[in-house]
Amino acid sequence: AQFEKAVKVIGETLKVDASNRLISISTKGVGKLKQVLNKFETAKIDLESISLHQPTLNDVFLTLTGHSANQENETNGERK
């Protein structure tokens, strides 16, 4: 129940994986991260964990096109 509540609290999400209970957001800087954490605190949502990573080229491609580079290659009949 808290996972669904967390998705609604964030409002904008890049990727939601309900089966693994993962929510991914993309942001520049810590401002947005602080806002999301404050929203969780206000809504009394406890986090199991949080992690940060620098975007990969595949992350950038996904953001720009809506699908991963691997999907693009498979669609064109190519395999990596």
Number of C-alpha atoms within 10 A of each C-alpha: 6 14 16 10 13 19 18 11 15 15 8 11 12 12 12 14 9 11 6 7 12 13 16 15 14 18 11 7 8 8 9 13 15 11 12 16 16 13 15 18 12 10 13 12 17 12 12 6 6 9 5 9 6 7 10 9 11 13 15 15 14 16 13 10 10 11 14 16 17 13 14 14 12 11 10 8 8 10 10 7
